[in-house]
């Protein structure tokens, strides 16, 4: 006797269809992220030129709400300094160079 193989129907869709983020919430999150990025850039543009001269290619960690920043040649040390003062805040990492980029793509 031969057994028939059951053909399973492929299910398509979300894994958890009951958990969907409303478009308004997604738009709010995107606006907050863009505002935070503007604050990072504003602080970097303000303090970057004077720090680039003496600390070229060091890392700068920026806390956007207070405007505080922490610099160090080692990224992990700079993050540790920032986390000591702001353990749960949003932090932005940049590099003290012409572009502020931290690496290569």
BAGU-189838 format. One record per residue (C-alpha): y, x, z; residue in three letters; residue number from 1. Coordinates in steps of 0.2 Angstrom, whole numbers, m for minus. Example, Ala and Ser with C-alpha at 12.3 -4.5 7.8 and 13.67 -1.06 7.14 Angstrom:
@v = m22&u = 62&w = 39&type = ALA&seq = 1
@v = m5&u = 68&w = 36&type = SER&seq = 2
//
This chain:
@v = 0&u = 0&w = 0&type = UNK&seq = 1
@v = 17&u = 6&w = m4&type = UNK&seq = 2
@v = 32&u = 3&w = 8&type = UNK&seq = 3
@v = 48&u = m2&w = 2&type = UNK&seq = 4
@v = 63&u = 8&w = 7&type = UNK&seq = 5
@v = 77&u = m2&w = 14&type = UNK&seq = 6
@v = 93&u = 0&w = 5&type = UNK&seq = 7
@v = 108&u = 1&w = 17&type = UNK&seq = 8
@v = 124&u = m6&w = 10&type = UNK&seq = 9
@v = 138&u = 7&w = 12&type = UNK&seq = 10
@v = 152&u = 1&w = 23&type = UNK&seq = 11
@v = 169&u = 5&w = 18&type = UNK&seq = 12
@v = 185&u = 5&w = 29&type = UNK&seq = 13
@v = 191&u = 11&w = 46&type = UNK&seq = 14
@v = 180&u = 17&w = 59&type = UNK&seq = 15
@v = 190&u = 7&w = 72&type = UNK&seq = 16
@v = 198&u = m7&w = 63&type = UNK&seq = 17
@v = 204&u = m15&w = 79&type = UNK&seq = 18
@v = 215&u = 1&w = 82&type = UNK&seq = 19
@v = 229&u = 1&w = 69&type = UNK&seq = 20
@v = 247&u = 8&w = 72&type = UNK&seq = 21
@v = 260&u = m4&w = 67&type = UNK&seq = 22
@v = 272&u = 2&w = 53&type = UNK&seq = 23
@v = 287&u = 0&w = 65&type = UNK&seq = 24
@v = 279&u = 12&w = 77&type = UNK&seq = 25
@v = 275&u = 24&w = 64&type = UNK&seq = 26
@v = 293&u = 24&w = 58&type = UNK&seq = 27
@v = 299&u = 26&w = 75&type = UNK&seq = 28
@v = 288&u = 41&w = 78&type = UNK&seq = 29
@v = 294&u = 49&w = 61&type = UNK&seq = 30
@v = 312&u = 46&w = 66&type = UNK&seq = 31
@v = 310&u = 54&w = 83&type = UNK&seq = 32
@v = 301&u = 69&w = 75&type = UNK&seq = 33
@v = 315&u = 72&w = 62&type = UNK&seq = 34
@v = 328&u = 70&w = 76&type = UNK&seq = 35
@v = 319&u = 83&w = 86&type = UNK&seq = 36
@v = 317&u = 95&w = 71&type = UNK&seq = 37
@v = 336&u = 93&w = 68&type = UNK&seq = 38
@v = 340&u = 98&w = 86&type = UNK&seq = 39
@v = 328&u = 114&w = 84&type = UNK&seq = 40
@v = 337&u = 119&w = 68&type = UNK&seq = 41
@v = 355&u = 116&w = 76&type = UNK&seq = 42
@v = 350&u = 127&w = 91&type = UNK&seq = 43
@v = 343&u = 140&w = 80&type = UNK&seq = 44
@v = 358&u = 140&w = 68&type = UNK&seq = 45
@v = 369&u = 142&w = 84&type = UNK&seq = 46
@v = 360&u = 156&w = 93&type = UNK&seq = 47
@v = 350&u = 164&w = 79&type = UNK&seq = 48
@v = 363&u = 175&w = 70&type = UNK&seq = 49
@v = 368&u = 185&w = 86&type = UNK&seq = 50
@v = 349&u = 186&w = 92&type = UNK&seq = 51
@v = 343&u = 192&w = 75&type = UNK&seq = 52
@v = 354&u = 208&w = 76&type = UNK&seq = 53
@v = 346&u = 214&w = 92&type = UNK&seq = 54
@v = 329&u = 205&w = 92&type = UNK&seq = 55
@v = 323&u = 204&w = 74&type = UNK&seq = 56
@v = 306&u = 196&w = 71&type = UNK&seq = 57
@v = 304&u = 191&w = 89&type = UNK&seq = 58
@v = 298&u = 173&w = 93&type = UNK&seq = 59
@v = 310&u = 160&w = 100&type = UNK&seq = 60
@v = 304&u = 145&w = 109&type = UNK&seq = 61
@v = 316&u = 131&w = 109&type = UNK&seq = 62
@v = 317&u = 116&w = 121&type = UNK&seq = 63
@v = 327&u = 103&w = 111&type = UNK&seq = 64
@v = 333&u = 92&w = 125&type = UNK&seq = 65
@v = 342&u = 105&w = 136&type = UNK&seq = 66
@v = 345&u = 118&w = 122&type = UNK&seq = 67
@v = 336&u = 131&w = 132&type = UNK&seq = 68
@v = 327&u = 145&w = 122&type = UNK&seq = 69
@v = 315&u = 159&w = 127&type = UNK&seq = 70
@v = 313&u = 175&w = 117&type = UNK&seq = 71
@v = 299&u = 188&w = 117&type = UNK&seq = 72
@v = 291&u = 199&w = 104&type = UNK&seq = 73
@v = 274&u = 191&w = 109&type = UNK&seq = 74
@v = 272&u = 173&w = 105&type = UNK&seq = 75
@v = 260&u = 169&w = 119&type = UNK&seq = 76
@v = 272&u = 177&w = 132&type = UNK&seq = 77
@v = 287&u = 167&w = 125&type = UNK&seq = 78
@v = 277&u = 151&w = 126&type = UNK&seq = 79
@v = 271&u = 155&w = 144&type = UNK&seq = 80
@v = 290&u = 158&w = 149&type = UNK&seq = 81
@v = 294&u = 141&w = 141&type = UNK&seq = 82
@v = 280&u = 132&w = 149&type = UNK&seq = 83
@v = 284&u = 139&w = 166&type = UNK&seq = 84
@v = 301&u = 130&w = 166&type = UNK&seq = 85
@v = 296&u = 115&w = 155&type = UNK&seq = 86
@v = 277&u = 111&w = 158&type = UNK&seq = 87
@v = 276&u = 95&w = 148&type = UNK&seq = 88
@v = 291&u = 96&w = 136&type = UNK&seq = 89
@v = 292&u = 97&w = 118&type = UNK&seq = 90
@v = 294&u = 115&w = 112&type = UNK&seq = 91
@v = 298&u = 122&w = 95&type = UNK&seq = 92
@v = 292&u = 139&w = 89&type = UNK&seq = 93
@v = 303&u = 149&w = 77&type = UNK&seq = 94
@v = 304&u = 167&w = 72&type = UNK&seq = 95
@v = 321&u = 177&w = 73&type = UNK&seq = 96
@v = 323&u = 181&w = 55&type = UNK&seq = 97
@v = 332&u = 174&w = 40&type = UNK&seq = 98
@v = 321&u = 159&w = 38&type = UNK&seq = 99
@v = 314&u = 156&w = 55&type = UNK&seq = 100
@v = 297&u = 156&w = 48&type = UNK&seq = 101
@v = 282&u = 162&w = 59&type = UNK&seq = 102
@v = 270&u = 167&w = 46&type = UNK&seq = 103
@v = 264&u = 167&w = 28&type = UNK&seq = 104
@v = 257&u = 153&w = 18&type = UNK&seq = 105
//
